[in-house]
Amino acid sequence: MAQRRPQGWWYPWTFVVGMLVVVAVNVVLITYAIGTFPGLDTEDAYRKGITYNQTLAAAHEQEARGWQADIQFHNTDETTTGTSGETGWAGAVTSASR
């Protein structure tokens, strides 16, 4: 007579299959990340970082002055072109207050 498997014999296999799914997803994501990386670095990152800090400082100064602007965008029709000849979205400052 054949011996029956004990009840719950497959429980350890759920963990094995779960880990294989995690590894498979990681392989897919790593392959996608490597394949889509253009290999470009920021040239002169230190100087750009300094100018970014200056931009942040200017934004904090403007915030301290209490200025607010209301900017609204609207879709232009295809017959209207912008300054560089493109069609699409246009924006305008409708009000500025202090």
N, C-alpha and C positions, 0 to 999 in steps of 0.2 A: 504494500500500500504506500502511495506517495505521501511524503510529509508536507503538511501545509505551511505556508509562510506565516510567521507571527504577525499579529495585527499591528499595524503602524510601521511596517518595514520600510515604507517609502518616505517617512518623515525626514530622514537625513538628506535624501535626494532633493527635497524642496530647497534646502539651503544651497546645495551644489548648483542647481539650476538657477537660483536667484543670483548667485555670485557670477555665473557665466553670463547672465543677462547684463549685469553691471559692467563686466569687462567688455562685452560686445558694444555696449553703448559708449563706453569710454574710448574704445578704438575708433568708432565712427566719428565721435566728436574731435578727437585728436587729428584724425586724417583730414577732416573738414577744416580745422583750424590751420593746419600746416599748408593745406592746398590753397587756402584763400589769403594767406599772409603775403602781401606784395613785397616784403623785404625792405621797405622804406623806413628809414629812421629820420627823426627830425634833425636837420642840419643846424648846428649852432644852438643846441637846446638850452644852454646856459643863458645866452643873451635873450632868447625868446621867453625864458622863465622870468627874467628880470622885467621885461616889458609887460608880461602878464601881471606881475605884482604891481607895476605902475598903473595898469588898467584897473586893477582892483582898488587901488588907493583913490583913483579918480572917481570911481563909482561910489566909494564911501563918502568922499567929499560932496558929491552931488546929492547923495541921500541926506547928508547933514544939512544941506541948504533947504531941503523940503520940496524940491521941484517934483512935479508930476506931469506926465504927458499922456494924452489919450490918443492912441494911434489906431486908426481903423483901416482895414484892408477890404478891397472889393475886387471882384473879378471883372477885368476889362473884356470887352467884346473883341472879336478877332480882327476887326478893322482898325482898332487902336493899337499903336505900337509904342513901346517905351523909348527911352533915350538911346538904347543900344539896338533898337529894332525888334525887340521881342514882344510877344503878346502874353497875356496872362494876368497875374495879380499886380495890383498897384496899391500903394499905401499913402496916407497923408496924415499929418498931425492935425487933429481937429481942434484941440485946445491944449494949452499949457498953463499951469497955474503954479503959484508959489505958496 
